[in-house]
């Protein structure tokens, strides 16, 4: 199996994408695939660069035994398109931003919407929980657990793992 690299992308890289990175890392570890699949996350804006994940997301994830250890970074079109096999966006705005940065349409086959991997939720986007209470963060974690499991299944099927 060739190594696969996944990049999760949201707006500020402090809520959804670091949670997705952590959940996927946990699934990869449970499936003993650490040698074959790696994950990272980034934001489409640089407002939170260098910051930890949102404390509310850390708290809600901790209740599910996920330890979000993270420093926010901004998506780098110069290297991220080349370095990652899967670029997974959380909402339509993130998706549009990433597509716009792919001016030559060279990387379209790597860009996906996270909601497209959800099997339990009929959604178009993973909603931003930033202005919502604990329930908003819990819902996002529910969606991400479902979608990450399906994404991992896709990668395993594609690579024969």
N, C-alpha and C positions, 0 to 999 in steps of 0.2 A: 504494500500500500504506500503510495506516495504521500508525503506529508501534506496536510491541508491546513490552511490558515483562514480563520474566520475573524471578521471585524464587524462588531455591532456599532451602529451609529444612531445617536439621537441628537437633540439640539445642543445641550450644554455638557453632555457626558458626565452628569452627576446623578441621574435617576435611572432611567430605563436601560441605557446601554451598559453601565457597569453592573446592573443587576443581571442582565442577560449574559454578560461575560462570566459572572460568578456562577450562575446556574449551569451554563454550558460547561464550564470547567469542572463542576461537580459531577455532571453526567459523564464527561470524558473520563474522569478518574474512576467512577463506578464501573465503567466499561473497559478499564485498563487500556485506554487509547492515548495516553499522554504522549507516547513517542510518535504518534501519527497525526494528532490534531492539536493545534494551538489556537488560542483566542486572545483577542484584545478588544478595546472599544475606543471610540472617539466621538467628538461632537462636531457639529457643523459651524458652531460659533466659538470664539476664543474667550468668551466672558469668564468662564470658570477654570481656565487652564491652570494646572498645578494644584487645584483644590481636591479635597477628598469628596467622596460621594455624599449626597444629601443625607444628613443625619437621620431623617425620617425613613429613608429607604434602607439605610444600614440597620436601623432598629427593627423594621418590619421583616427584613430578610433574616436577621439574627433569630427571630422567633421560629424560623423554618430551618435553622442550623446552617445558614449561608453566612460566610464571613467575607463581607465586601471590603477588600483592601485595594485601594484605588487612588490614583492621581489623574485628574481629568487632563485630556489632551485634545487638540484640534485635528480634524481630518486633514491629511496632507496629500493633495492630489498628486504631487510629484513622486511620492513613494508608495502610498497606500494602495493605489490602483495596481501597481506592479507586485507588491508584496503579499497581497491577500487573494485567496481563491473565492471567497464568499464575502460580499459586503452587504450586510443586512441592516436595512433602515427601519426605524420604528414608526414613522408616520409619513404622510404624503409630502409634507414640506421637506423633511430630510431626504426623501426619495428624489424629489425634484432638484434639490441642491446638489446631490451626488451626480445625478444625470447631467446637470448643467456643467459640472466640472469635468465631465467626460466629453469634452468638446468634439473630439474626433470619433466618438461613438465606438471606441476601441474596447471598452471594458463592460459593455451592456450585459454580457452574459454572466457577469459576476455580481450584478446588483439585484437585490431582492427586497421585498417588503416582509418584515417579520410576521405580520398578520396572515400572510399567505401560507405560513406553516402551521397555523393554528387548526387543530382538528375539533376542538371542543367549543370554540367561540366563533360566532358568525360576525366577524369584525373586518373593517378595512384598514384600521390603524391600531397600534398599541397606544392608548391615550396617555398623555403627559399627566402624571399625578401631582405635579409640583404645587398646584393651587387647590388640591383636594386633601381631604383628611386621611386618616389611617386606612379607611375603606378603599380609597383610590390607589394607595400603594399596594394593598393586599390584592386588589383586582389585577393590577399590572403584574405582580408576581405570579398570580394564577395563570394569566395569559402567557407569560414568559416561560413558565415551567412546561406548559403544554407545547408551545411553539418550539422551544429548544429541543424537547424530546423528538418532535417530528423532524426537525432539521438534522439532528444527529442520525435518525433513521435514514434520511435521504443520503447523507454523506456515506454512511455504512453501506447502503445499497449500491451507490455509485462506485465505491472503491472495493466492494467485495469483502468487507470486514464483517 
